[in-house]
Amino acid sequence: MAEIFNYEVLRIIWWVLLGVLLIGFAIMDGFDLGTAILLPFIGKTDVERRIILNSVGPVWDGNQVWFILGGGAIFAAWPLVYAVSFSGFYYAMFLVLVALILRPVGFDYRSKINNKTWRTIWDYCLFISGLVPSLVFGVAIGNVLLGVNFSFDNFMIIENKIGFLELFSPFSLLCGLLSVSMLTVQGACFLSIKTEGDIQKRLKKLLNILPFFNIILFAIGGLMLQKIDGYEITKILNNSADSNPLNKEVSKHAGAWLNNYSTYKWFIIAPILGFAGQIFAMILSHFKHDVKAFIASSLSVLGIISTVGLTCFPFILPSSLNPNSSLTVWDASSSYHTLVVMLIATIIFVPIIISYTSFVFMVLRGKVNAKTIDKDSNFLY
Amino acid sequence: MDLTLVEASRLQFAITAIYHFLFVPLTLGLAVIIGIMESIYVMTNREIWRDLTKFWGKLFAINFAMGVATGITMEFQFGTNWAYYSHYVGDIFGVPLAIEGLMAFFLESTFVGLFLFGWDKLSKVKHLIVTWLMAIGTNLSALWILIANGWMQNPIGAKFNAESMRMELDSFQKIFFNDVAQSKFVHTISAGYVTGAMFVLSISCYYLLKKTNLEIAKRSIIIASSFGLLSALSVVVLGDESGYSAGLNQKMKLAAMEGMWETHEAPAPLAIFAIPDQKNQKNDYEIEVPYVLGLIATRSFDKQVPGIKDLVKVSESRIRNGIGQYKILKNLRDGKSSNPQADKAFLKENFQDIGYALLLKKYRPDIENAGEEEILKSANDTIPNVAPLFYGFRIMVGLGLFFIILFGTAFYKMNLKGNFNCKLLLQICLISLPLPWIASELGWFVAEHGRQPWVIEGILPTFLAISSVSKAQVLTSLFGFIILYSTLLIVDIFLMVKFIKMGPNKILHKQYS
């Protein structure tokens, strides 16, 4: 097969694609996770809660596939990252799984019985199903930046010294809080488009405050990065060698995470986008430009997540136990052949996915209100 | 009950997979049946066919939700509980999983929303296309996951890379066209179609027995019995194909399924019944039919079906050869090789027995020093547990033949003769409801238990594939899943029964007789 890209470039492409998938997940599934978090608070009556659920009802499952695909892509393109992070964060993954399992059944089963207790239990299950994944993802990302306690032996058997409680440190909790708050804003922006009246009023009130909160959290995170130990590759064979994380040397020291911003000055666009997006979401929502506010929030999500990726590039999962074992773009990827096959599949199918997803959103455009629920009560969520 | 970490991990995977496969076959079959019903609606413009679609669609949605819920677990369990597996074969195995996401999950999950909620927003034809796209999505999902599983059973198209210490993709074409994968795929979706057909048939017979919703029930039966008959024939034929494939690629699995301890003269006889004695490696009370197995499994009169004992001898020689390959690998990984480049190149072509050597790790970490007794024990470890495979396989096949007879009878009496009044037939159809589920789960049991001790046939033993996690962690998740899944299963069945009892007339506010 003709080598159109060399291995190094292919790895960068797949690092970008991984980011794209995770950002896609945060933007698309983010708004229905945020909606679920808002459900018990913005929806005060049964009809209001049904309105909220049916605003995202037809599209949430397709949105969640961004998450499934993200997991599949990590498995296919970065198998060591998949193996170390999923087994390392064992209890956290289990909690996320339980929360995600509650989603399809929550949406489909909640309104099938006309009983207040039944429906309230499901409402809180849905709330948890939105809160827990949002929180855990933020905490996980915080831990990625801090480095995680793992190592490999000569046969690449993982030595796993990652505890559960130690995953919750001030920095990682900050990231978790930001994640929840950021996705709640994303959910509120989407819901503003789909709802009206009292529900929309409550959302707007929230959108006057929450973006501020996000900006503060994000700024604190940035400041803390100066004090935290970052990682830096000091010696590596070459970026196109076969994937073997044991073949390099890494140094760990305070402030190393900010190095990329001096080396590649244009990286600063990401955090700027993170801040600006929140500000614009707040302003645009206030002036009733709901679709533009959603776009602004989405751009902020893009900015915030890109900031994480660009900050630790080329590291994907640093090891605090044995920095040399860290997983980086240059030595944790799949083989050249696999990356090519996956790239072709992605190039063919992602545009197709985007087009039929857009079609579905277009068909379902318009407000959801009490009349909508009343008309088709037996068949709606 | 004291479980090891490996046993707990295996038990969790088995339980979560079995739970997932309670919902998948119904999704596969019912999606296609609904597509057929809606197609008839669009072609005839008769309201009742739209109501049929909506009624069965409601039950479909209850089931689909559980399929999605239990499916998420599967995608992540490879990472959480089988981390070494994920590293060792992820370069190959991850590809069909990711493509499943790109091609199938997006399709089915995006269009299920429009299927359920787009009736008033789409034209008749557009909604029909949505329904079929959803059905195609579910079937594509089966394709890719079975390509992945097919590779576990017959790991072609891959080579070993000593630098990255893992198996790597060599030919995507070989993986896609793997005949184990292809026959498995058609066999499995056929099983799904049988399940969907039985679901519709049984519930419709319930309405006939209760003498309500007759117009809906009769039309449902006409679709279900014909679709069911074709699917039942397909599942048995493709089952035969899978067996033939096992004879070529997984000889030990076939021998174990058939309880064949000794190699018989060709064509080998088929054991209809036996009581396998694993310890003494023989069968008691065996009832044989001459020639049949040889003819089915080898499709010839003169090819032998190797027995378990002879296959153990093959394993033994592969273990010995594997120790040599392992020694070179170990030196290389420990930095003690005198010519790393040459060794890497050698291992790229000569890795096929390393997996067999790895079996010795059960008895000692330094397998390069393994003694005769350990080699013989490991060779014996390549025999899976014969009795459950022997019985499980026979029950599954028996059920498959029963399905052909049942659907055939229903088709003859109800479709051809228009006789919906035979009470005995209706009752048999009704109580047959759980049978396709039993057959499907037995099929998976035979497929996966039959490949033990391997997680990747001949390449990686199951006990080496686990994550470096504590037993407490796995027991927590194991019991967590059991409790959560059982609760949800009860809720799912409760809702299904509630809506089945309500019936189409009440649900749709209609008045069909």
Chai-1 contact restraints between the chains, C-beta under 6 A:
chainA,res_idxA,chainB,res_idxB,connection_type,confidence,min_distance_angstrom,max_distance_angstrom,comment,restraint_id
A,P58,B,G113,contact,1.0,0.0,6.0,A-B,restraint_1
A,P58,B,F117,contact,1.0,0.0,6.0,A-B,restraint_2
A,V59,B,G113,contact,1.0,0.0,6.0,A-B,restraint_3
A,D61,B,S109,contact,1.0,0.0,6.0,A-B,restraint_4
A,G62,B,S109,contact,1.0,0.0,6.0,A-B,restraint_5
A,G62,B,T110,contact,1.0,0.0,6.0,A-B,restraint_6
A,V65,B,F105,contact,1.0,0.0,6.0,A-B,restraint_7
A,V65,B,F106,contact,1.0,0.0,6.0,A-B,restraint_8
A,V65,B,S109,contact,1.0,0.0,6.0,A-B,restraint_9
A,I68,B,E75,contact,1.0,0.0,6.0,A-B,restraint_10
A,I68,B,G101,contact,1.0,0.0,6.0,A-B,restraint_11
A,I68,B,F105,contact,1.0,0.0,6.0,A-B,restraint_12
A,L69,B,G101,contact,1.0,0.0,6.0,A-B,restraint_13
A,G71,B,E75,contact,1.0,0.0,6.0,A-B,restraint_14
A,G72,B,L97,contact,1.0,0.0,6.0,A-B,restraint_15
A,G72,B,A98,contact,1.0,0.0,6.0,A-B,restraint_16
A,G72,B,G101,contact,1.0,0.0,6.0,A-B,restraint_17
A,A73,B,A98,contact,1.0,0.0,6.0,A-B,restraint_18
A,F75,B,G90,contact,1.0,0.0,6.0,A-B,restraint_19
A,F75,B,G94,contact,1.0,0.0,6.0,A-B,restraint_20
A,F75,B,L97,contact,1.0,0.0,6.0,A-B,restraint_21
A,A76,B,G94,contact,1.0,0.0,6.0,A-B,restraint_22
A,A76,B,V95,contact,1.0,0.0,6.0,A-B,restraint_23
A,A76,B,A98,contact,1.0,0.0,6.0,A-B,restraint_24
A,P79,B,S86,contact,1.0,0.0,6.0,A-B,restraint_25
A,P79,B,H87,contact,1.0,0.0,6.0,A-B,restraint_26
A,P79,B,G90,contact,1.0,0.0,6.0,A-B,restraint_27
A,P79,B,G94,contact,1.0,0.0,6.0,A-B,restraint_28
A,L80,B,H87,contact,1.0,0.0,6.0,A-B,restraint_29
A,Y82,B,G79,contact,1.0,0.0,6.0,A-B,restraint_30
A,Y82,B,S86,contact,1.0,0.0,6.0,A-B,restraint_31
A,A83,B,G79,contact,1.0,0.0,6.0,A-B,restraint_32
A,A83,B,A83,contact,1.0,0.0,6.0,A-B,restraint_33
A,A83,B,S86,contact,1.0,0.0,6.0,A-B,restraint_34
A,A83,B,H87,contact,1.0,0.0,6.0,A-B,restraint_35
A,F86,B,G79,contact,1.0,0.0,6.0,A-B,restraint_36
A,F86,B,T80,contact,1.0,0.0,6.0,A-B,restraint_37
A,S87,B,T80,contact,1.0,0.0,6.0,A-B,restraint_38
A,S87,B,A83,contact,1.0,0.0,6.0,A-B,restraint_39
A,S87,B,S467,contact,1.0,0.0,6.0,A-B,restraint_40
A,S87,B,V469,contact,1.0,0.0,6.0,A-B,restraint_41
A,Y90,B,T80,contact,1.0,0.0,6.0,A-B,restraint_42
A,Y90,B,V469,contact,1.0,0.0,6.0,A-B,restraint_43
A,Y90,B,Q473,contact,1.0,0.0,6.0,A-B,restraint_44
A,M93,B,T80,contact,1.0,0.0,6.0,A-B,restraint_45
A,F94,B,S477,contact,1.0,0.0,6.0,A-B,restraint_46
A,L97,B,T73,contact,1.0,0.0,6.0,A-B,restraint_47
A,L100,B,I72,contact,1.0,0.0,6.0,A-B,restraint_48
A,I101,B,A69,contact,1.0,0.0,6.0,A-B,restraint_49
A,P104,B,A65,contact,1.0,0.0,6.0,A-B,restraint_50
A,P104,B,V68,contact,1.0,0.0,6.0,A-B,restraint_51
A,P104,B,A69,contact,1.0,0.0,6.0,A-B,restraint_52
A,V105,B,A65,contact,1.0,0.0,6.0,A-B,restraint_53
A,V105,B,A69,contact,1.0,0.0,6.0,A-B,restraint_54
A,V105,B,L488,contact,1.0,0.0,6.0,A-B,restraint_55
A,D108,B,A61,contact,1.0,0.0,6.0,A-B,restraint_56
A,D108,B,A65,contact,1.0,0.0,6.0,A-B,restraint_57
A,K112,B,L495,contact,1.0,0.0,6.0,A-B,restraint_58
A,N154,B,R333,contact,1.0,0.0,6.0,A-B,restraint_59
A,N154,B,D334,contact,1.0,0.0,6.0,A-B,restraint_60
A,M156,B,H87,contact,1.0,0.0,6.0,A-B,restraint_61
A,M156,B,M165,contact,1.0,0.0,6.0,A-B,restraint_62
A,I158,B,A83,contact,1.0,0.0,6.0,A-B,restraint_63
A,I158,B,S468,contact,1.0,0.0,6.0,A-B,restraint_64
A,N160,B,S468,contact,1.0,0.0,6.0,A-B,restraint_65
A,D242,B,E163,contact,1.0,0.0,6.0,A-B,restraint_66
A,D242,B,S164,contact,1.0,0.0,6.0,A-B,restraint_67
A,S243,B,S164,contact,1.0,0.0,6.0,A-B,restraint_68
A,N244,B,E163,contact,1.0,0.0,6.0,A-B,restraint_69
A,N244,B,S164,contact,1.0,0.0,6.0,A-B,restraint_70
A,S334,B,D91,contact,1.0,0.0,6.0,A-B,restraint_71
A,S335,B,D91,contact,1.0,0.0,6.0,A-B,restraint_72
A,S335,B,E168,contact,1.0,0.0,6.0,A-B,restraint_73
A,S335,B,L169,contact,1.0,0.0,6.0,A-B,restraint_74
A,H337,B,L169,contact,1.0,0.0,6.0,A-B,restraint_75
A,T338,B,D91,contact,1.0,0.0,6.0,A-B,restraint_76
A,T338,B,V95,contact,1.0,0.0,6.0,A-B,restraint_77
A,T338,B,L169,contact,1.0,0.0,6.0,A-B,restraint_78
A,V341,B,F172,contact,1.0,0.0,6.0,A-B,restraint_79
A,A345,B,I99,contact,1.0,0.0,6.0,A-B,restraint_80
A,A345,B,L102,contact,1.0,0.0,6.0,A-B,restraint_81
A,F349,B,L102,contact,1.0,0.0,6.0,A-B,restraint_82
A,F349,B,M103,contact,1.0,0.0,6.0,A-B,restraint_83
A,I353,B,F106,contact,1.0,0.0,6.0,A-B,restraint_84
A,T357,B,T110,contact,1.0,0.0,6.0,A-B,restraint_85
A,V360,B,T110,contact,1.0,0.0,6.0,A-B,restraint_86
A,V360,B,L114,contact,1.0,0.0,6.0,A-B,restraint_87
A,V363,B,G118,contact,1.0,0.0,6.0,A-B,restraint_88
A,V363,B,K121,contact,1.0,0.0,6.0,A-B,restraint_89
